[in-house]
Amino acid sequence: MTVRRTCLSHVVAILFAVFLACAGPVAAGLPAQAGLPAQAGDYSLPESTVLPDQKLLYRISRNLDRISSWYTWGDVAAVKRHLRLADKYLVEAKMLFQKRNFLYAIDALERSNLEFERIPRSIEHAILSGKDIISLRTDVQDAAKAHVAVLGVLSEQVPEVLVLTPADEESEQFEIREQLLISAGIRKSASSLISD
């Protein structure tokens, strides 16, 4: 009897964790982060996301992101998925930069860049397939503007260079502002690639 209760409690805990990972901290009643623009025009970025310091939820969230790629069929769905993940990872980077957790923030920003770089190729495939992507094009261009706005504000708030010196190792230098400028360039380039 106690084995069943223990198993059931583990299943309930896992299901609750999956719910939180999917719904995000806002649905759980956690406060959204303030201080940076969350939207540009009609396009709104997500309010909040799971961060690496929430170890179990973060792992579940990242694994759900990977799994969702297996169940994305079609070029239009791929564009929407890449855009959703680019938004999610940008918000994650924004929150981590605000917490001064620069290494995790840079990693999240690189993941957001990778997802945004994949969008033009997926849109090109959709066009070749004869799909109507006019509204999707507009969404991506609005998202690019929102991303560039967030990256611009972040570049004013973070240090230009981060130097880490681990014990018994050489120091490592991270050009944070340059990384943010590169990220903004990726968004602008993707937006111009998909314009008429």
GIKAJO-V812111 format. One record per backbone hydrogen bond with DSSP energy under -1.0 kcal/mol. NH is the residue of the N-H (numbers start at 0). CO is the residue of the C=O. If there is no record, write none. Layout:
NH/CO
NH/CO
This chain:
4/0
5/1
6/2
7/3
8/4
9/5
10/6
11/7
12/8
13/9
14/10
15/11
16/12
17/13
18/14
19/15
20/16
21/17
22/18
23/19
28/25
29/24
39/42
42/39
44/37
53/50
57/53
58/54
59/55
60/56
61/57
62/58
63/59
64/60
65/61
66/62
67/63
69/66
77/73
78/74
79/75
80/76
81/77
82/78
83/79
84/80
85/81
86/82
87/83
88/84
89/85
90/86
91/87
92/88
93/89
94/90
95/91
96/92
97/93
98/94
99/96
100/95
101/99
104/100
105/101
106/102
107/103
108/104
109/105
110/106
111/107
112/108
113/109
114/110
115/111
116/112
117/113
121/117
122/118
123/119
124/120
125/121
126/122
127/123
128/124
129/126
130/125
136/132
137/133
138/134
139/135
140/136
141/137
142/138
143/139
144/140
145/141
146/142
147/143
148/144
149/145
150/146
151/147
152/148
153/149
154/150
156/153
157/153
161/173
163/171
168/165
171/163
173/161
175/173
176/159
178/174
179/175
180/176
181/177
182/178
183/179
184/180
185/181
186/182
187/183
188/184
189/185
190/186
191/187
192/188
193/189
